Amino acid sequence: MPEDAYLLDVREPEEWAAGHAPGAVHIPLGELPARVAEVPADVPVYVICRVGARSAQVTAWLNHLGREAVNVGGGMMSWAAAGKPMIAEGGHPPYVA
């Protein structure tokens, strides 16, 4: 994934708060149909969730809409295991919920 990529995190709010990638955009899966206009149509969108299942569904849906979407395989579990940077809300150390 390119460093300047648009990263869309589709996890639930409590998962996001526990730990997420810096610079990621958070739109929970259940809100995405109503908020899809917020997702850029002119750049590739990298979609992430906890392990990759929800993001795979979102990727397929966005591609069906004519967007260029890429699933981040392994999700935040793989992200954290690879030692990539994470931040959390609420002042606690980040973790994958």
Rosetta blueprint (number, residue, H / E / L):
1 M L
2 P L
3 E L
4 D L
5 A L
6 Y E
7 L E
8 L E
9 D E
10 V L
11 R L
12 E L
13 P H
14 E H
15 E H
16 W H
17 A H
18 A H
19 G L
20 H E
21 A L
22 P L
23 G L
24 A L
25 V E
26 H E
27 I L
28 P L
29 L H
30 G H
31 E H
32 L H
33 P H
34 A H
35 R H
36 V H
37 A H
38 E H
39 V L
40 P L
41 A L
42 D L
43 V L
44 P L
45 V E
46 Y E
47 V E
48 I E
49 C L
50 R L
51 V L
52 G L
53 A H
54 R H
55 S H
56 A H
57 Q H
58 V H
59 T H
60 A H
61 W H
62 L H
63 N H
64 H H
65 L L
66 G L
67 R L
68 E L
69 A E
70 V E
71 N E
72 V L
73 G L
74 G L
75 G H
76 M H
77 M H
78 S H
79 W H
80 A H
81 A H
82 A L
83 G L
84 K L
85 P L
86 M L
87 I E
88 A L
89 E L
90 G L
91 G L
92 H L
93 P L
94 P L
95 Y L
96 V L
97 A L
